[in-house]
């Protein structure tokens, strides 16, 4: 256990609440911080200290994928302590990771689009009407991969069709505990469900980086302004 680091960690880029109750917080230049389910902050992994953490994702096998400025790393939740790099990447600067129940994984980058990695390890590049600068990915069962980018919000179906829904600058995506998902732009936070916008909340202009829905504890926004909570 270590002292609460949030007084000195200002530039939060991404965060993820994991199945074991830990909150993982990725920063712009101070690596990865982990908060245990009981509220204690755990010691940093020395291999990621000082790194820019760009994305966090937990898959169904309870591996945690950590995107950094230097590549993609895989943590096994039980036991912790091993990091592997994966060379099958579109770029060294990654922005988001998503997965489907059948084992497919999608990895997005700043500037080189999306790569789909099949369960057998084969990879292929995907093109999108939302461009190559992809900020966020989110898979919504049964068949939709949602893509957030500077050029808009797109929905890619399993049959290869893609629907462009929004011309807003979509910068972050997160599952909504009440159903559907959240989209954050520079001036708004929206909740989408069944392919439609359900609600919209105007916010002060900011550069959005990450969203986290914690239900009764509200919606957390990470941005260039720091960490903000919107009450439930």
C-alpha positions in Angstrom: 0.0 0.0 0.0 1.1 3.6 -0.7 -0.2 7.0 0.0 -3.0 8.4 -2.1 -1.3 9.6 -5.3 -4.1 11.8 -6.7 -2.8 15.0 -5.2 0.2 14.8 -7.5 -1.2 12.9 -10.5 -3.1 15.5 -12.5 -3.0 14.4 -16.1 -5.3 11.4 -16.1 -5.7 9.9 -19.6 -7.7 6.7 -19.0 -9.2 4.5 -16.3 -10.9 1.2 -15.9 -12.8 -0.6 -13.1 -11.8 -4.3 -13.2 -13.6 -7.5 -12.3 -11.6 -7.8 -9.1 -12.8 -4.4 -7.9 -9.5 -2.6 -8.6 -9.6 0.9 -10.3 -6.7 1.3 -12.7 -5.8 4.9 -13.6 -3.5 5.6 -16.5 -1.7 9.0 -16.7 0.0 11.1 -19.3 3.5 10.8 -18.0 3.4 9.0 -14.6 2.5 5.5 -15.6 -0.2 3.3 -14.1 -1.8 3.6 -10.7 -4.0 0.9 -9.1 -6.5 1.4 -6.4 -7.6 -1.8 -4.5 -11.2 -2.6 -3.9 -10.8 -1.6 -0.2 -9.6 1.9 -1.2 -5.8 1.4 -0.7 -3.5 2.5 -3.5 -1.0 -0.2 -4.5 2.7 0.2 -5.5 3.3 1.1 -9.2 4.8 -1.5 -11.5 8.4 -0.4 -12.2 8.2 -1.3 -15.9 5.5 1.2 -16.6 6.7 4.0 -14.3 6.9 7.3 -16.3 5.0 5.9 -19.3 2.1 7.5 -21.1 -0.9 5.2 -20.6 -3.3 5.5 -23.5 -5.8 2.7 -23.0 -7.0 0.0 -20.5 -9.1 -3.0 -21.3 -10.0 -6.3 -19.4 -10.9 -9.3 -21.6 -13.0 -12.3 -20.7 -9.9 -14.3 -19.5 -9.2 -11.5 -17.0 -6.2 -10.3 -18.9 -5.7 -6.5 -18.7 -4.4 -4.9 -21.9 -2.5 -1.7 -21.3 -1.7 0.5 -24.3 1.2 2.9 -23.9 3.3 5.2 -26.1 5.7 2.3 -26.5 3.3 -0.5 -27.3 0.7 -2.9 -25.9 1.2 -4.8 -22.6 -0.8 -7.7 -21.1 -1.3 -8.2 -17.4 -2.8 -11.4 -15.9 -4.9 -10.5 -12.9 -4.1 -13.7 -11.2 -1.3 -13.7 -10.5 -0.1 -10.2 -11.2 3.4 -9.3 -12.3 4.0 -10.5 -15.8 4.0 -8.1 -18.8 4.1 -9.2 -22.4 4.4 -7.1 -25.5 2.3 -7.9 -28.6 3.9 -7.0 -32.0 0.7 -7.3 -34.1 -0.1 -3.6 -33.8 -1.1 -0.8 -36.2 1.1 1.8 -34.5 3.3 2.3 -31.4 0.8 4.9 -30.1 -2.4 3.1 -29.2 -5.7 4.7 -28.2 -8.2 1.9 -27.4 -8.9 -1.8 -27.2 -12.2 -3.7 -27.4 -13.3 -7.3 -27.5 -16.2 -9.5 -28.6 -17.5 -12.6 -26.7 -16.2 -14.8 -29.5 -12.6 -13.8 -28.7 -12.0 -11.2 -31.4 -10.0 -8.1 -30.3 -9.8 -4.7 -31.9 -6.9 -2.3 -31.4 -7.1 1.3 -32.5 -4.3 3.9 -32.9 -3.8 7.6 -33.4 -3.4 7.8 -37.1 -3.3 4.2 -38.5 -6.9 3.1 -37.9 -8.0 -0.2 -36.5 -6.6 -3.7 -36.5 -8.8 -6.8 -35.8 -7.0 -9.7 -34.1 -8.8 -13.1 -34.5 -8.8 -15.7 -31.7 -6.2 -17.7 -33.7 -3.9 -14.6 -33.7 -4.4 -13.6 -37.3 -4.8 -9.8 -37.8 -6.3 -7.6 -40.5 -6.6 -3.9 -41.0 -10.1 -2.4 -41.0 -11.1 0.8 -42.8 -13.7 3.2 -41.4 -15.7 6.2 -42.6 -14.7 7.7 -39.2 -11.1 8.0 -40.5 -7.8 6.7 -39.2 -7.4 8.9 -36.0 -9.6 6.6 -33.8 -10.0 7.8 -30.1 -12.2 5.0 -28.8 -13.7 1.5 -29.5 -16.6 -0.2 -27.8 -18.2 -3.5 -28.7 -22.0 -3.8 -27.9 -23.5 -7.2 -28.2 -24.7 -8.8 -30.3 -23.0 -7.3 -33.4 -21.9 -3.7 -33.2 -18.4 -2.2 -32.9 -18.7 1.5 -32.1 -15.9 3.8 -33.3 -15.2 7.2 -31.9 -13.0 9.6 -33.8 -12.3 13.2 -34.5 -14.5 12.8 -37.6 -17.6 11.3 -35.9 -19.3 8.3 -34.3 -19.6 5.1 -36.5 -21.2 1.7 -35.9 -19.6 -1.3 -37.7 -21.8 -4.4 -38.0 -20.5 -8.0 -38.2 -21.6 -8.2 -41.8 -19.1 -5.4 -42.7 -21.7 -2.7 -43.0 -20.9 0.6 -41.3 -23.3 3.4 -40.3 -22.1 6.9 -39.6 -24.3 8.3 -36.8 -22.8 11.6 -35.8 -20.5 14.3 -37.1 -19.6 15.4 -33.6 -15.9 15.1 -32.5 -16.4 11.8 -30.5 -13.4 11.4 -28.2 -14.4 8.8 -25.6 -16.8 5.8 -25.2 -17.9 3.9 -22.1 -20.6 1.3 -21.3 -23.6 2.8 -19.5 -24.7 0.7 -16.5 -28.3 1.6 -17.2 -28.0 0.3 -20.7 -26.3 1.4 -23.9 -23.2 3.5 -23.7 -21.8 7.0 -23.2 -20.1 9.3 -25.8 -18.1 12.3 -24.8 -17.3 15.2 -27.1 -15.6 18.5 -26.4 -18.8 20.2 -25.3 -21.3 17.4 -24.4 -21.8 13.9 -22.9 -24.4 11.8 -24.6 -26.0 8.4 -23.7 -26.9 6.1 -26.7 -29.0 3.0 -26.7 -30.3 0.8 -29.5 -28.5 2.9 -32.1 -30.1 6.2 -31.0 -29.2 9.1 -28.8 -31.2 8.9 -25.6 -30.0 12.0 -23.7 -27.4 14.8 -23.9 -25.7 16.9 -21.3 -23.8 20.1 -22.2 -20.4 20.6 -20.4 -17.8 23.3 -20.4 -15.3 22.9 -23.3 -12.5 20.4 -22.6 -10.4 17.8 -24.3 -12.0 14.5 -23.3 -9.9 11.4 -22.7 -12.0 8.8 -20.8 -15.4 8.0 -19.3 -16.3 5.7 -16.5 -19.9 4.9 -15.3 -20.1 3.9 -11.7 -23.9 3.9 -11.3 -24.9 5.4 -8.0 -21.4 7.0 -7.7 -22.0 9.0 -10.9 -20.2 9.4 -14.2 -16.5 10.1 -14.1 -14.8 12.2 -16.9 -11.1 12.3 -17.5 -9.9 15.3 -19.5 -7.2 17.9 -19.9 -8.9 19.6 -16.9 -8.4 16.6 -14.7 -10.9 14.3 -13.1 -14.6 15.4 -12.9 -17.6 13.6 -11.5 -21.2 14.1 -12.7 -23.6 13.0 -10.0 -26.0 10.2 -10.9 
